[in-house]
Amino acid sequence: MIELGGLVQKAGLVDLTDDDRATLLGAFLDIAGQLRDGRNTASGDLKIRWRRAGLHAFDRDREHDRTTDGNDHD
């Protein structure tokens, strides 16, 4: 099971923000606000889009692990 920090790392956010924790927290607060305040279909659409992208990323990782016997991770 991937810890939340691992998901942040896997998404590339640590590198993209130069490991700036305040920036990461601000981004997460913004995401939470979008979901909390979105009383229309926009928040539902975001969750669907984000979930689909996450599932595709997990599938790519599984396929990569399968073809490399899981020995090619950083």
Secondary structure, 3 states (H helix, E strand, C coil): CCCHHHHHHHCCHHHHCCCCHHHHHHHHHHHHHHHHHCCCHHHHHHHHHHHHHHHHHHHHHHHHHHHHCCCCCC
